[in-house]
């Protein structure tokens, strides 16, 4: 079944000055339930692309379409888009401003006119889902970077957006925090939320994304299945991205042991370990 196109950039050009354009003629679709990684080196424009998708930046030419309607950037349209598309910035301090966690997470709902009781219930629900209910009364400035990132994400998710944009969400997170984020994003995608992540972390992109769109030199070079694109060394080199460590190890092992199967390609350290254990058991034969 074809999934609905929620957001579409059509032949968009953009730059922070007309003399120096970051993008020229770039097109990108985001469909309901997408699990898409925007991969590119630092400075290539990943963050800017997210801000084009959520209407913060207006293209110099080309257009943004929301559910196939051309977006007009009016105040009314922007308010509506904020309830459809949520964004979590790379630095949570750019997004958090209320005195306490509970107040910050509930701000968007109050701004939409929800009652105090509704806000209280919805905030409590989302904080519990993200396992940070114990932080509700805490002051924002007392939080760690990881806690701030989770609070910023809670403030977006409480609005139940159809599209979630995240800029380098694993930056500053330990393994436990990254694992918890992966599980939450999996749940959201299963519920139909489209998730788009800007990252230069190819290991994270390989493990999490269904599709990868590679950005290089102001253009969307290619979009396709994560395992397929992230195993193409020439394309990664052009985009100044390193190959995922899991794939590099996998390819090294296959060069040493050419009899090992080519498929399936492991997507995570757990996949690679399971694959190795299974092949070793085969090699050992019956006990």
C-alpha positions as a printed Julia matrix, in Angstrom:
287×3 Matrix{Float64}:
  0.0     0.0    0.0
  1.3     3.43  -0.98
  1.91    5.66   2.03
  0.67    9.25   2.09
  3.22   11.95   1.3
  3.09   14.24   4.36
  5.85   16.69   3.36
  7.46   17.41   0.02
 10.17   19.84  -0.98
  9.98   20.51  -4.71
 13.06   21.88  -6.52
 14.02   24.04  -3.55
 16.89   26.49  -3.65
 18.09   28.15  -0.47
 21.02   30.11   0.9
 21.64   32.51   3.74
 22.49   35.0    1.01
 21.49   35.07  -2.65
 25.14   35.11  -3.66
 25.93   31.85  -1.87
 23.33   29.12  -2.19
 23.41   26.05   0.02
 20.83   24.1   -2.0
 19.8    24.39  -5.62
 16.87   22.43  -7.06
 16.65   19.98  -4.17
 13.57   17.71  -3.9
 12.65   15.39  -1.04
  9.54   13.49   0.06
  8.59   12.41   3.59
  5.86    9.77   3.74
  3.76    8.63   6.67
  5.74    6.17   8.78
  9.08    6.95   7.13
 12.27    6.07   8.98
 14.66    8.31   7.08
 18.22    9.37   7.88
 19.64   12.51   6.24
 23.33   11.64   6.16
 26.08   14.11   5.38
 29.3    15.63   6.67
 29.28   18.57   9.06
 28.4    21.82   7.31
 26.65   20.22   4.35
 23.26   21.67   5.3
 21.45   18.89   7.19
 20.14   21.21   9.9
 19.08   23.77   7.3
 17.16   21.1    5.43
 15.22   20.22   8.59
 14.35   23.89   9.05
 13.08   24.01   5.47
 10.89   20.98   6.18
  9.3    22.59   9.25
  8.73   25.97   7.62
 11.27   27.94   9.64
 13.22   28.8    6.49
 11.47   29.86   3.31
 13.14   28.77   0.06
 14.45   31.32  -2.41
 12.78   29.27  -5.12
 10.81   26.04  -5.25
  8.12   25.09  -2.76
  7.15   23.15   0.34
  4.01   21.01   0.13
  2.11   19.75   3.17
 -0.12   16.8    2.27
  0.17   17.92  -1.36
 -1.04   21.47  -0.65
  1.46   24.22  -1.41
  2.53   25.84   1.84
  2.0    29.64   1.89
  4.01   30.61   5.04
  1.16   32.68   6.48
  0.91   32.93  10.28
 -2.12   30.62  10.2
 -0.32   28.07   8.02
  2.74   28.14  10.25
  0.64   27.49  13.36
 -0.96   24.52  11.64
  2.39   23.17  10.51
  3.75   23.27  14.07
  1.06   20.75  15.08
  1.94   18.47  12.15
  5.74   18.69  12.17
  7.82   18.66  15.35
 11.54   19.38  15.46
 14.16   18.6   18.1
 17.29   20.72  17.72
 20.82   19.42  18.21
 21.47   21.65  21.22
 18.56   21.31  23.69
 19.47   24.65  25.29
 18.23   26.29  22.06
 14.8    24.76  22.69
 14.23   24.76  26.46
 13.26   27.99  28.19
 10.64   27.4   30.92
 11.72   27.22  34.59
 10.78   23.56  35.14
 10.5    20.39  33.06
  6.73   20.15  33.5
  6.22   23.76  32.4
  8.48   23.42  29.39
  6.88   20.22  28.09
  3.38   21.66  28.55
  4.07   25.03  26.92
  3.06   23.99  23.4
 -0.25   22.52  24.57
 -1.09   25.65  26.57
 -0.22   27.76  23.53
 -2.73   25.73  21.52
 -5.45   26.53  24.05
 -5.64   23.23  25.94
 -7.06   23.33  29.46
 -4.73   23.21  32.44
 -6.05   19.79  33.44
 -5.57   18.38  29.94
 -2.03   19.76  29.84
 -1.25   18.24  33.23
 -2.51   14.8   32.16
 -0.8    14.82  28.75
  2.51   16.01  30.18
  2.45   13.32  32.87
  1.69   10.69  30.21
  4.55   11.65  27.91
  7.06   12.03  30.75
  6.23    8.54  31.99
  6.5     7.1   28.48
  9.99    8.56  28.22
 10.92    7.37  31.72
 11.55   10.91  32.99
  8.48   11.38  35.18
 10.79   11.89  38.14
 12.11   15.06  36.47
  8.74   16.84  36.28
  9.43   19.39  39.0
 13.15   19.79  38.31
 14.67   23.04  37.12
 15.87   22.91  33.52
 19.34   24.22  34.38
 19.88   21.3   36.8
 19.56   18.68  34.06
 22.33   16.8   32.26
 22.68   17.08  28.47
 21.01   13.7   28.01
 18.11   14.67  30.27
 17.68   17.97  28.43
 17.51   16.11  25.11
 14.76   13.85  26.44
 12.82   16.82  27.81
 13.08   18.66  24.49
 11.81   15.55  22.7
  8.96   15.2   25.21
  7.91   18.79  24.53
  7.53   17.9   20.85
  5.94   14.46  21.25
  3.24   15.73  23.62
  1.79   17.57  20.58
  1.51   14.24  18.7
  3.11   15.37  15.43
  2.77   13.33  12.24
  6.4    14.06  11.34
  9.27   14.2   13.81
 12.52   15.87  12.76
 15.63   15.3   14.89
 19.02   16.94  14.46
 21.94   14.72  15.58
 19.83   13.17  18.39
 22.56   10.81  19.66
 25.14   13.59  20.18
 25.94   13.73  23.9
 24.1    10.48  24.7
 25.73    7.4   26.18
 24.97    3.87  24.91
 22.02    3.49  27.26
 20.52    6.79  26.17
 21.03    6.0   22.49
 19.43    2.58  22.95
 16.41    4.09  24.69
 16.05    6.6   21.85
 16.17    3.83  19.25
 13.42    1.91  21.02
 11.21    5.01  21.33
 11.67    5.93  17.67
 10.77    2.37  16.71
  7.54    2.64  18.69
  6.67    5.99  17.1
  7.32    4.72  13.6
  5.16    1.64  14.28
  2.37    4.04  15.28
  2.66    5.83  11.93
  4.85    8.8   12.87
  7.37    9.7   10.18
 10.82   10.16  11.71
 13.57   12.06   9.89
 17.01   12.25  11.5
 19.9    14.44  10.37
 23.17   12.73  11.27
 26.77   12.16  10.26
 26.8     8.98  12.41
 26.64    6.26   9.78
 26.56    3.49  12.41
 23.39    4.98  13.88
 21.89    5.49  10.42
 22.6     1.87   9.46
 21.06    0.46  12.64
 17.98    2.69  12.73
 16.98    3.91   9.27
 15.0     2.14   6.58
 16.08    4.71   3.99
 19.07    7.02   3.81
 19.3    10.25   1.82
 22.91   11.32   1.3
 23.67   15.04   1.12
 26.82   16.36  -0.5
 27.85   19.72  -1.96
 24.39   21.24  -1.62
 22.57   18.41  -3.34
 20.67   15.27  -2.46
 22.98   12.73  -4.1
 20.93    9.61  -3.62
 18.14    8.06  -1.56
 17.64    4.37  -1.01
 17.72    1.45   1.46
 20.12    2.12   4.33
 22.18   -1.08   4.08
 22.55   -0.67   0.3
 23.68    2.97   0.25
 25.89    2.78   3.33
 27.86   -0.11   1.83
 28.78    1.9   -1.29
 32.25    3.17  -0.44
 32.64    5.48  -3.43
 29.43    7.36  -2.62
 30.37    7.68   1.04
 33.82    8.97   0.15
 32.38   11.65  -2.11
 30.03   12.72   0.7
 32.96   12.71   3.19
 31.3    10.03   5.33
 33.03    7.01   6.79
 31.67    3.53   6.29
 29.79    2.11   9.3
 32.14    0.16  11.55
 29.86   -2.9   11.51
 29.98   -3.06   7.71
 33.75   -2.5    7.65
 34.27   -5.43  10.04
 31.82   -7.58   8.1
 33.62   -6.94   4.81
 37.01   -7.64   6.4
 35.79  -10.99   7.7
 34.43  -11.91   4.28
 37.81  -11.15   2.69
 39.51  -13.46   5.2
 36.81  -16.14   4.97
 35.38  -15.9    1.41
 33.18  -18.93   2.0
 31.05  -16.93   4.42
 27.64  -15.83   3.05
 27.23  -12.37   1.54
 23.71  -11.86   2.91
 22.09  -10.74   5.08
 24.11   -7.6    5.78
 24.36   -6.98   9.56
 22.85   -3.65  10.68
 24.18   -3.48  14.24
 26.82   -4.91  16.57
 24.21   -7.34  17.86
 23.47   -8.5   14.3
 27.17   -8.99  13.58
 27.74  -10.96  16.79
 24.72  -13.18  16.09
 25.9   -13.76  12.53
 29.4   -14.73  13.7
 28.1   -17.06  16.39
 25.8   -18.8   13.92
 28.6   -19.27  11.36
 30.99  -20.61  14.03
 28.38  -23.15  15.15
 28.01  -24.29  11.51
 31.78  -24.61  11.14
 32.07  -26.7   14.32
 29.45  -29.12  13.07
 27.4   -31.51  15.28
 28.64  -31.86  18.83
